[in-house]
Amino acid sequence: MKIKYKFITHEVLGDAPFVGATIVANGCKFKCKGCQNKELKKEKSVTDEADSIINGIKQNPFNEGIILSGLEWSEQPLELLELCRLASDNDLKVAIYTGCELTQFHQRLGMACAKKTGLMVEVEGGIETENDRLVYAYIGSTVLDEYIKGEYYIKTGLYEHNNLTDNNYPFGIKLASSNQQIYKIKSAE
């Protein structure tokens, strides 16, 4: 699968509970006031095969995993899932950053999977009921757990300029605003 992204930074410390390669997503439609990553949107995009990206990351012996961040990977859900699958298959750890809340993030993944497989039901105006949202979130969570063996991390929450903090350090990772969280998830193997 071809992946469109901005760039990769190797040997990143402090953005995950491991040393990793940050893969910056292609874009972000969130409009956070005081966005920390607005300059990244101006970077030229590149396209490469997912397995080439993961092989390049594995070539650096200091990279223990991948950190999908920089912009918004939930806007590229199938590409995110492929990178997670390949990373896990190659014994790389995974951390994902998203501005979404956890259920919304899983819902985006689930909707993309349902659409790809032809199971998506188009409803005028979006998802019709809370039950529909939960079904898609369950699908997204289940697929992610299937693709990543063992534990992984998901950072959630938009950057909120008015809620900056210096004491938000889950799993040793400094988060910018008090609404953000990191979840450590252990998939069923």
N, CA, C and O of each residue as an XYZ file, in Angstrom:
756
protein
N       0.840     -1.182      0.000
C       0.000      0.000      0.000
C       0.884      1.244      0.000
O       1.874      1.316      0.728
N       0.522      2.199     -0.807
C       1.239      3.468     -0.840
C       0.760      4.355      0.309
O      -0.433      4.441      0.600
N       1.728      5.012      0.951
C       1.455      5.894      2.079
C       1.956      7.295      1.731
O       3.105      7.471      1.324
N       1.091      8.278      1.895
C       1.474      9.674      1.692
C       1.719     10.289      3.073
O       0.866     10.202      3.956
N       2.879     10.904      3.252
C       3.241     11.480      4.543
C       4.173     12.659      4.306
O       4.595     12.905      3.176
N       4.494     13.386      5.370
C       5.362     14.567      5.243
C       6.840     14.178      5.345
O       7.620     14.476      4.441
N       7.223     13.525      6.423
C       8.612     13.087      6.588
C       8.694     12.135      7.779
O       7.721     11.935      8.505
N       9.882     11.552      7.959
C      10.162     10.651      9.081
C      11.350     11.205      9.846
O      12.349     11.607      9.249
N      11.240     11.225     11.170
C      12.359     11.609     12.036
C      12.726     10.390     12.868
O      11.879      9.829     13.563
N      13.980      9.982     12.800
C      14.446      8.793     13.515
C      14.946      9.152     14.914
O      15.297     10.298     15.194
N      14.969      8.138     15.784
C      15.538      8.219     17.128
C      14.893      9.315     17.973
O      15.590     10.088     18.629
N      13.578      9.379     17.955
C      12.837     10.380     18.724
C      12.674      9.895     20.167
O      12.234      8.773     20.416
N      13.035     10.758     21.097
C      12.878     10.486     22.527
C      11.795     11.393     23.085
O      11.684     12.546     22.670
N      11.004     10.898     24.006
C      10.063     11.735     24.730
C       8.654     11.775     24.166
O       7.760     12.310     24.823
N       8.414     11.235     22.980
C       7.066     11.235     22.412
C       6.376      9.884     22.571
O       5.216      9.729     22.188
N       7.069      8.929     23.122
C       6.533      7.593     23.377
C       7.375      6.981     24.497
O       8.461      7.479     24.791
N       6.895      5.923     25.114
C       7.690      5.267     26.150
C       8.794      4.384     25.558
O       9.217      3.406     26.174
N       9.246      4.736     24.378
C      10.331      4.031     23.694
C      10.977      5.007     22.711
O      10.416      6.061     22.410
N      12.152      4.648     22.218
C      12.794      5.433     21.161
C      12.154      5.013     19.852
O      12.080      3.824     19.542
N      11.695      5.982     19.089
C      10.986      5.613     17.876
C      11.214      6.560     16.727
O      11.825      7.619     16.872
N      10.711      6.155     15.587
C      10.723      6.983     14.382
C       9.344      7.612     14.244
O       8.336      6.909     14.170
N       9.306      8.939     14.209
C       8.049      9.651     14.018
C       7.744      9.732     12.530
O       8.568     10.193     11.740
N       6.565      9.284     12.160
C       6.088      9.404     10.785
C       4.987     10.461     10.815
O       3.948     10.269     11.448
N       5.221     11.571     10.131
C       4.287     12.696     10.170
C       3.225     12.509      9.090
O       3.540     12.342      7.912
N       1.959     12.539      9.514
C       0.818     12.360      8.607
C       0.791     13.445      7.537
O       1.477     14.461      7.646
N      -0.001     13.216      6.516
C      -0.062     14.120      5.369
C      -0.826     15.412      5.648
O      -0.544     16.430      5.015
N      -1.768     15.402      6.562
C      -2.546     16.612      6.792
C      -3.322     16.563      8.083
O      -3.265     15.584      8.827
N      -4.056     17.645      8.342
C      -4.899     17.745      9.522
C      -5.963     18.798      9.271
O      -5.661     19.917      8.855
N      -7.217     18.427      9.528
C      -8.323     19.366      9.334
C      -8.757     20.032     10.637
O      -9.601     20.928     10.622
N      -8.184     19.600     11.766
C      -8.476     20.283     13.025
C      -7.865     21.675     12.946
O      -6.811     21.858     12.336
N      -8.496     22.622     13.537
C      -8.003     23.991     13.513
C      -7.741     24.452     14.950
O      -8.422     25.340     15.464
N      -6.752     23.837     15.581
C      -6.430     24.159     16.968
C      -5.823     25.558     17.054
O      -4.894     25.888     16.316
N      -6.355     26.374     17.957
C      -5.786     27.703     18.186
C      -4.374     27.525     18.741
O      -4.164     26.796     19.711
N      -3.412     28.199     18.117
C      -2.023     28.090     18.553
C      -1.382     26.761     18.198
O      -0.449     26.325     18.872
N      -1.865     26.118     17.156
C      -1.391     24.784     16.755
C       0.133     24.684     16.786
O       0.838     25.538     16.247
N       0.622     23.631     17.423
C       2.059     23.385     17.500
C       2.631     22.885     16.179
O       3.835     22.988     15.942
N       1.777     22.349     15.327
C       2.254     21.682     14.111
C       1.858     22.382     12.821
O       1.939     21.779     11.751
N       1.433     23.639     12.894
C       0.946     24.304     11.681
C       2.015     24.407     10.606
O       1.685     24.412      9.420
N       3.268     24.489     10.977
C       4.353     24.565      9.987
C       4.516     23.248      9.227
O       4.987     23.239      8.090
N       4.128     22.144      9.853
C       4.249     20.841      9.194
C       3.346     20.747      7.965
O       3.670     20.048      7.005
N       2.221     21.448      7.996
C       1.292     21.420      6.865
C       1.932     21.979      5.600
O       1.532     21.623      4.492
N       2.921     22.849      5.759
C       3.594     23.475      4.620
C       4.662     22.572      3.999
O       5.113     22.815      2.880
N       5.059     21.543      4.724
C       6.084     20.624      4.220
C       5.568     19.884      2.993
O       4.379     19.584      2.883
N       6.476     19.597      2.081
C       6.131     18.826      0.888
C       5.828     17.383      1.290
O       6.512     16.811      2.139
N       4.817     16.811      0.684
C       4.454     15.409      0.953
C       5.277     14.477      0.080
O       5.684     14.825     -1.028
N       5.508     13.290      0.610
C       6.168     12.233     -0.148
C       5.273     10.995     -0.107
O       4.430     10.861      0.780
N       5.458     10.111     -1.050
C       4.698      8.865     -1.103
C       5.680      7.713     -1.220
O       6.631      7.760     -2.000
N       5.430      6.684     -0.435
C       6.283      5.498     -0.472
C       5.430      4.293     -0.105
O       4.353      4.436      0.473
N       5.913      3.123     -0.439
C       5.240      1.884     -0.057
C       5.384      1.676      1.451
O       6.434      1.964      2.024
N       4.334      1.178      2.083
C       4.339      0.977      3.527
C       5.489      0.073      3.977
O       6.151      0.359      4.975
N       5.726     -1.013      3.245
C       6.815     -1.906      3.664
C       8.178     -1.239      3.531
O       9.081     -1.553      4.307
N       8.356     -0.341      2.587
C       9.624      0.396      2.465
C       9.821      1.338      3.643
O      10.935      1.500      4.140
N       8.737      1.955      4.084
C       8.809      2.845      5.249
C       9.239      2.061      6.480
O      10.159      2.465      7.192
N       8.574      0.944      6.727
C       8.890      0.135      7.913
C      10.300     -0.446      7.809
O      11.029     -0.464      8.801
N      10.696     -0.920      6.629
C      12.058     -1.443      6.467
C      13.098     -0.361      6.729
O      14.133     -0.632      7.339
N      12.836      0.862      6.275
C      13.757      1.968      6.532
C      13.874      2.285      8.015
O      14.957      2.608      8.503
N      12.772      2.193      8.722
C      12.788      2.438     10.170
C      13.553      1.336     10.882
O      14.307      1.602     11.818
N      13.364      0.112     10.447
C      14.085     -1.016     11.067
C      15.587     -0.960     10.824
O      16.364     -1.514     11.602
N      16.002     -0.294      9.749
C      17.434     -0.189      9.442
C      18.201      0.573     10.517
O      19.396      0.347     10.708
N      17.516      1.476     11.222
C      18.157      2.240     12.291
C      18.039      1.423     13.582
O      16.930      1.225     14.078
N      19.159      0.946     14.135
C      19.098      0.059     15.296
C      18.574      0.726     16.561
O      18.235      0.028     17.517
N      18.496      2.048     16.600
C      17.992      2.734     17.779
C      16.469      2.838     17.799
O      15.880      3.063     18.856
N      15.832      2.680     16.651
C      14.372      2.763     16.590
C      13.754      1.486     17.148
O      13.949      0.399     16.605
N      13.007      1.632     18.238
C      12.301      0.501     18.837
C      10.865      0.407     18.324
O      10.193     -0.606     18.515
N      10.401      1.483     17.668
C       9.026      1.479     17.210
C       8.713      2.672     16.328
O       9.599      3.424     15.921
N       7.406      2.826     16.040
C       6.945      3.950     15.228
C       6.028      4.838     16.073
O       5.306      4.363     16.949
N       6.081      6.129     15.784
C       5.225      7.115     16.430
C       4.478      7.819     15.300
O       5.064      8.592     14.542
N       3.193      7.545     15.198
C       2.375      8.143     14.147
C       1.803      9.444     14.699
O       0.843      9.437     15.470
N       2.402     10.559     14.294
C       1.987     11.839     14.864
C       2.303     12.975     13.907
O       2.491     12.771     12.707
N       2.355     14.173     14.466
C       2.716     15.352     13.674
C       1.506     16.062     13.129
O       1.352     17.264     13.344
N       0.660     15.372     12.444
C      -0.612     15.909     11.971
C      -1.665     14.877     12.366
O      -1.562     14.333     13.465
N      -2.656     14.573     11.555
C      -3.752     13.702     12.003
C      -3.866     12.428     11.172
O      -4.373     12.452     10.050
N      -3.388     11.307     11.733
C      -3.427     10.025     11.038
C      -4.831      9.457     10.906
O      -5.059      8.612     10.040
N      -5.784      9.887     11.732
C      -7.137      9.344     11.583
C      -7.793      9.826     10.289
O      -8.843      9.315      9.902
N      -7.184     10.805      9.619
C      -7.658     11.231      8.303
C      -7.120     10.320      7.198
O      -7.517     10.439      6.039
N      -6.215      9.413      7.564
C      -5.668      8.392      6.666
C      -5.799      7.039      7.368
O      -4.793      6.369      7.600
N      -7.025      6.628      7.708
C      -7.194      5.464      8.577
C      -6.668      4.151      8.018
O      -6.082      3.363      8.760
N      -6.860      3.900      6.742
C      -6.380      2.632      6.182
C      -4.864      2.596      6.126
O      -4.259      1.543      6.326
N      -4.246      3.738      5.855
C      -2.790      3.831      5.844
C      -2.243      3.652      7.262
O      -1.229      2.983      7.458
N      -2.917      4.250      8.251
C      -2.526      4.083      9.646
C      -2.563      2.608     10.021
O      -1.613      2.089     10.608
N      -3.657      1.934      9.684
C      -3.779      0.521     10.020
C      -2.687     -0.320      9.366
O      -2.145     -1.231      9.992
N      -2.363     -0.019      8.112
C      -1.317     -0.780      7.419
C       0.042     -0.575      8.079
O       0.795     -1.533      8.257
N       0.363      0.668      8.442
C       1.639      0.922      9.122
C       1.683      0.212     10.478
O       2.718     -0.337     10.856
N       0.569      0.219     11.207
C       0.510     -0.482     12.492
C       0.703     -1.980     12.317
O       1.446     -2.607     13.073
N       0.040     -2.553     11.327
C       0.156     -3.997     11.067
C       1.586     -4.386     10.735
O       2.130     -5.342     11.287
N       2.190     -3.623      9.818
C       3.565     -3.930      9.416
C       4.554     -3.708     10.557
O       5.497     -4.481     10.721
N       4.343     -2.661     11.341
C       5.225     -2.423     12.486
C       5.149     -3.598     13.456
O       6.177     -4.108     13.901
N       3.940     -4.023     13.782
C       3.764     -5.138     14.697
C       4.359     -6.426     14.128
O       5.009     -7.180     14.852
N       4.142     -6.681     12.843
C       4.714     -7.866     12.197
C       6.241     -7.851     12.226
O       6.877     -8.903     12.148
N       6.825     -6.660     12.339
C       8.281     -6.516     12.364
C       8.811     -6.223     13.766
O       9.911     -5.692     13.923
N       8.021     -6.572     14.782
C       8.404     -6.424     16.190
C       8.764     -4.993     16.577
O       9.642     -4.773     17.411
N       8.082     -4.019     15.968
C       8.244     -2.617     16.340
C       7.075     -2.209     17.235
O       5.940     -2.626     17.005
N       7.349     -1.403     18.244
C       6.300     -0.871     19.110
C       5.544      0.217     18.353
O       6.016      0.729     17.338
N       4.352      0.563     18.868
C       3.493      1.532     18.184
C       2.933      2.552     19.180
O       2.449      2.198     20.255
N       3.014      3.818     18.792
C       2.330      4.906     19.492
C       1.619      5.743     18.431
O       2.190      6.056     17.387
N       0.375      6.098     18.711
C      -0.443      6.866     17.773
C      -0.910      8.136     18.476
O      -1.434      8.082     19.589
N      -0.718      9.277     17.820
C      -1.233     10.549     18.325
C      -2.449     10.937     17.497
O      -2.436     10.844     16.270
N      -3.507     11.377     18.189
C      -4.702     11.858     17.502
C      -5.333     12.996     18.293
O      -5.271     13.019     19.523
N      -5.927     13.918     17.595
C      -6.686     14.981     18.235
C      -8.071     14.512     18.647
O      -8.760     15.194     19.406
N      -8.476     13.366     18.158
C      -9.791     12.801     18.493
C      -9.798     12.285     19.928
O      -8.748     12.038     20.522
N     -10.989     12.130     20.464
C     -11.148     11.366     21.693
C     -11.101      9.895     21.293
O     -11.286      9.570     20.120
N     -10.860      9.010     22.239
C     -10.599      7.603     21.920
C     -11.744      6.952     21.131
O     -11.494      6.277     20.133
N     -12.979      7.144     21.563
C     -14.106      6.529     20.851
C     -14.236      7.082     19.437
O     -14.495      6.330     18.498
N     -14.057      8.389     19.282
C     -14.134      9.004     17.952
C     -13.021      8.481     17.047
O     -13.250      8.249     15.860
N     -11.827      8.293     17.590
C     -10.704      7.750     16.827
C     -11.040      6.338     16.323
O     -10.886      6.033     15.141
N     -11.502      5.489     17.249
C     -11.869      4.126     16.859
C     -13.001      4.142     15.836
O     -13.012      3.340     14.903
N     -13.949      5.053     16.014
C     -15.065      5.174     15.070
C     -14.561      5.492     13.671
O     -15.042      4.909     12.700
N     -13.607      6.400     13.546
C     -13.053      6.747     12.224
C     -12.407      5.532     11.565
O     -12.570      5.303     10.366
N     -11.674      4.756     12.361
C     -11.053      3.542     11.814
C     -12.120      2.539     11.390
O     -12.032      1.954     10.310
N     -13.130      2.340     12.239
C     -14.191      1.391     11.943
C     -14.980      1.761     10.705
O     -15.318      0.896      9.897
N     -15.276      3.047     10.549
C     -16.013      3.491      9.367
C     -15.202      3.257      8.099
O     -15.756      2.853      7.076
N     -13.888      3.507      8.156
C     -13.036      3.282      6.984
C     -13.000      1.804      6.621
O     -13.049      1.454      5.441
N     -12.914      0.934      7.626
C     -12.900     -0.511      7.367
C     -14.237     -0.965      6.791
O     -14.272     -1.747      5.841
N     -15.327     -0.479      7.359
C     -16.655     -0.858      6.870
C     -16.854     -0.383      5.435
O     -17.400     -1.110      4.606
N     -16.421      0.812      5.150
C     -16.564      1.352      3.793
C     -15.739      0.527      2.805
O     -16.204      0.212      1.709
N     -14.512      0.180      3.200
C     -13.637     -0.585      2.303
C     -14.211     -1.965      1.999
O     -14.053     -2.474      0.889
N     -14.866     -2.562      2.966
C     -15.402     -3.908      2.775
C     -16.839     -3.899      2.250
O     -17.427     -4.958      2.032
N     -17.399     -2.714      2.050
C     -18.748     -2.622      1.528
C     -19.829     -2.749      2.579
O     -21.003     -2.883      2.237
N     -19.461     -2.709      3.857
C     -20.441     -2.842      4.928
C     -20.985     -1.503      5.413
O     -21.925     -1.457      6.207
N     -20.394     -0.425      4.934
C     -20.796      0.916      5.369
C     -22.179      1.238      4.822
O     -22.445      1.087      3.630
N     -23.041      1.680      5.706
C     -24.369      2.126      5.314
C     -24.344      3.641      5.296
O     -24.115      4.272      6.327
N     -24.579      4.233      4.128
C     -24.579      5.687      3.991
C     -25.895      6.245      4.502
O     -26.971      5.863      4.042
N     -25.791      7.144      5.450
C     -26.968      7.796      6.005
C     -26.819      9.287      5.732
O     -25.780      9.873      6.036
N     -27.838      9.897      5.168
C     -27.773     11.326      4.874
C     -27.526     12.090      6.172
O     -28.226     11.897      7.167
N     -26.520     12.960      6.142
C     -26.203     13.746      7.327
C     -25.258     13.056      8.287
O     -25.000     13.590      9.366
N     -24.733     11.896      7.944
C     -23.764     11.222      8.803
C     -24.360     10.021      9.500
O     -25.390      9.488      9.088
N     -23.693      9.602     10.567
C     -24.136      8.442     11.336
C     -25.429      8.811     12.062
O     -25.538      9.880     12.662
N     -26.394      7.913     11.994
C     -27.739      8.238     12.468
C     -27.893      8.169     13.984
O     -28.501      9.060     14.576
N     -27.364      7.145     14.618
C     -27.628      6.960     16.047
C     -26.340      6.754     16.833
O     -25.285      6.467     16.269
N     -26.453      6.905     18.133
C     -25.335      6.632     19.034
C     -24.920      5.167     18.914
O     -23.732      4.853     18.993
N     -25.876      4.281     18.726
C     -25.574      2.863     18.561
C     -24.704      2.640     17.319
O     -23.768      1.842     17.353
N     -25.014      3.354     16.209
C     -24.194      3.251     15.000
C     -22.758      3.672     15.301
O     -21.812      3.007     14.878
N     -22.596      4.771     16.028
C     -21.255      5.267     16.377
C     -20.500      4.227     17.195
O     -19.312      3.992     16.973
N     -21.192      3.614     18.131
C     -20.545      2.608     18.976
C     -20.162      1.360     18.181
O     -19.117      0.761     18.433
N     -20.993      0.971     17.235
C     -20.671     -0.183     16.383
C     -19.397      0.100     15.588
O     -18.503     -0.744     15.533
N     -19.308      1.278     14.975
C     -18.105      1.619     14.207
C     -16.886      1.727     15.118
O     -15.789      1.326     14.729
N     -17.063      2.263     16.319
C     -15.943      2.345     17.265
C     -15.471      0.945     17.646
O     -14.269      0.701     17.753
N     -16.414      0.027     17.852
C     -16.052     -1.354     18.177
C     -15.270     -2.002     17.024
O     -14.271     -2.685     17.247
N     -15.732     -1.783     15.814
C     -15.030     -2.325     14.642
C     -13.612     -1.770     14.592
O     -12.658     -2.531     14.426
N     -13.462     -0.460     14.734
C     -12.137      0.160     14.672
C     -11.211     -0.349     15.755
O     -10.047     -0.650     15.490
N     -11.722     -0.447     16.981
C     -10.924     -0.944     18.099
C     -10.504     -2.394     17.867
O      -9.357     -2.761     18.123
N     -11.428     -3.209     17.385
C     -11.152     -4.624     17.142
C     -10.110     -4.808     16.046
O      -9.197     -5.622     16.192
N     -10.234     -4.066     14.958
C      -9.258     -4.179     13.859
C      -7.878     -3.721     14.334
O      -6.878     -4.375     14.036
N      -7.812     -2.622     15.060
C      -6.525     -2.138     15.558
C      -5.885     -3.175     16.469
O      -4.689     -3.445     16.359
N      -6.675     -3.759     17.369
C      -6.154     -4.810     18.252
C      -5.693     -6.029     17.464
O      -4.726     -6.684     17.852
N      -6.366     -6.338     16.373
C      -5.968     -7.466     15.537
C      -4.654     -7.174     14.812
O      -3.829     -8.067     14.622
N      -4.473     -5.933     14.416
C      -3.284     -5.549     13.647
C      -2.046     -5.356     14.509
O      -0.927     -5.589     14.052
N      -2.239     -4.929     15.759
C      -1.092     -4.696     16.649
C      -1.103     -5.760     17.727
O      -2.024     -5.825     18.541
N      -0.089     -6.582     17.730
C       0.022     -7.637     18.740
C       0.741     -7.077     19.961
O       1.768     -6.410     19.840
N       0.193     -7.354     21.130
C       0.814     -6.864     22.359
C       0.270     -5.500     22.741
O      -0.896     -5.194     22.495
N       1.132     -4.673     23.352
C       0.660     -3.381     23.821
C       1.022     -2.258     22.850
O       1.988     -2.344     22.092
N       0.214     -1.211     22.905
C       0.468     -0.018     22.112
C      -0.130      1.177     22.841
O      -0.868      1.014     23.813
N       0.187      2.365     22.372
C      -0.220      3.593     23.036
C      -0.992      4.486     22.067
O      -0.646      4.590     20.890
N      -2.046      5.130     22.582
C      -2.791      6.111     21.799
C      -2.885      7.384     22.625
O      -3.417      7.376     23.735
N      -2.364      8.478     22.076
C      -2.496      9.799     22.688
C      -3.718     10.453     22.089
O      -3.846     10.520     20.866
N      -4.627     10.941     22.929
C      -5.868     11.541     22.457
C      -5.994     12.990     22.925
O      -5.339     13.414     23.878
N      -6.843     13.730     22.237
C      -7.194     15.078     22.655
C      -6.529     16.154     21.824
O      -5.335     16.095     21.529
N      -7.331     17.138     21.456
C      -6.814     18.283     20.711
C      -5.888     19.125     21.580
O      -6.018     19.149     22.804
N      -4.976     19.796     20.949
C      -4.150     20.790     21.610
C      -5.062     21.957     21.981
O      -5.710     22.538     21.110
N      -5.114     22.302     23.259
C      -5.950     23.416     23.715
C      -5.067     24.501     24.303
O      -4.536     24.366     25.405
N      -4.921     25.563     23.558
C      -4.060     26.684     23.922
C      -4.401     27.246     25.306
O      -3.509     27.686     26.032
N      -5.669     27.232     25.670
C      -6.098     27.788     26.960
C      -5.944     26.817     28.119
O      -6.185     27.192     29.266
N      -5.551     25.589     27.852
C      -5.398     24.577     28.904
C      -3.983     24.021     28.971
O      -3.795     22.848     29.292
N      -2.988     24.848     28.672
C      -1.601     24.381     28.705
C      -1.227     23.960     30.126
O      -1.695     24.533     31.110
N      -0.382     22.958     30.202
C       0.035     22.427     31.495
C       1.499     21.996     31.437
O       2.027     21.662     30.376
N       2.131     22.011     32.594
C       3.505     21.509     32.699
C       3.577     20.249     33.542
O       4.668     19.789     33.879
N       2.418     19.682     33.887
C       2.441     18.508     34.754
C       1.568     17.360     34.241
O       0.983     16.626     35.037
N       1.479     17.204     32.942
C       0.698     16.124     32.335
C       1.686     15.143     31.701
O       2.056     15.301     30.537
N       2.118     14.120     32.469
C       3.170     13.194     32.047
C       2.751     11.726     32.125
O       3.414     10.957     32.822
N       1.694     11.304     31.450
C       1.363      9.869     31.493
C       2.427      9.046     30.779
O       2.874      9.390     29.685
N       2.819      7.961     31.419
C       3.835      7.052     30.879
C       5.145      7.779     30.569
O       5.903      7.356     29.696
N       5.409      8.877     31.288
C       6.646      9.620     31.106
C       6.657     10.534     29.893
O       7.708     11.058     29.523
N       5.501     10.733     29.267
C       5.408     11.563     28.065
C       4.728     12.870     28.435
O       3.620     12.862     28.971
N       5.388     14.005     28.152
C       4.796     15.301     28.447
C       3.757     15.651     27.389
O       4.056     15.726     26.197
N       2.530     15.864     27.856
C       1.463     16.305     26.971
C       1.251     17.801     27.172
O       1.428     18.315     28.277
N       0.873     18.493     26.106
C       0.830     19.951     26.114
C      -0.333     20.534     26.901
O      -0.166     21.538     27.593
N      -1.506     19.924     26.808
C      -2.668     20.508     27.470
C      -3.366     19.483     28.365
O      -3.271     18.275     28.146
N      -4.062     19.990     29.368
C      -4.610     19.131     30.421
C      -5.692     18.173     29.939
O      -5.965     17.179     30.613
N      -6.309     18.435     28.810
C      -7.350     17.549     28.286
C      -6.790     16.318     27.573
O      -7.532     15.373     27.305
N      -5.512     16.316     27.268
C      -4.918     15.209     26.519
C      -4.614     14.028     27.440
O      -4.332     14.199     28.626
N      -4.680     12.828     26.864
C      -4.414     11.602     27.627
C      -3.637     10.630     26.747
O      -3.671     10.715     25.519
N      -2.938      9.706     27.399
C      -2.333      8.584     26.691
C      -2.895      7.306     27.288
O      -2.898      7.121     28.505
N      -3.367      6.432     26.419
C      -3.887      5.137     26.828
C      -2.872      4.064     26.440
O      -2.366      4.041     25.318
N      -2.590      3.187     27.385
C      -1.790      2.002     27.090
C      -2.786      0.863     26.886
O      -3.551      0.518     27.787
N      -2.760      0.300     25.708
C      -3.737     -0.722     25.350
C      -3.012     -2.041     25.117
O      -1.993     -2.087     24.429
N      -3.533     -3.083     25.681
C      -2.967     -4.430     25.511
C      -3.951     -5.215     24.663
O      -5.061     -5.517     25.104
N      -3.541     -5.545     23.443
C      -4.429     -6.307     22.573
C      -4.434     -7.772     22.973
O      -3.475     -8.276     23.557
N      -5.517     -8.439     22.652
C      -5.604     -9.881     22.903
C      -4.770    -10.574     21.841
O      -4.927    -10.317     20.647
N      -3.892    -11.447     22.280
C      -3.025    -12.148     21.314
C      -3.520    -13.552     21.085
O      -2.924    -14.297     20.307
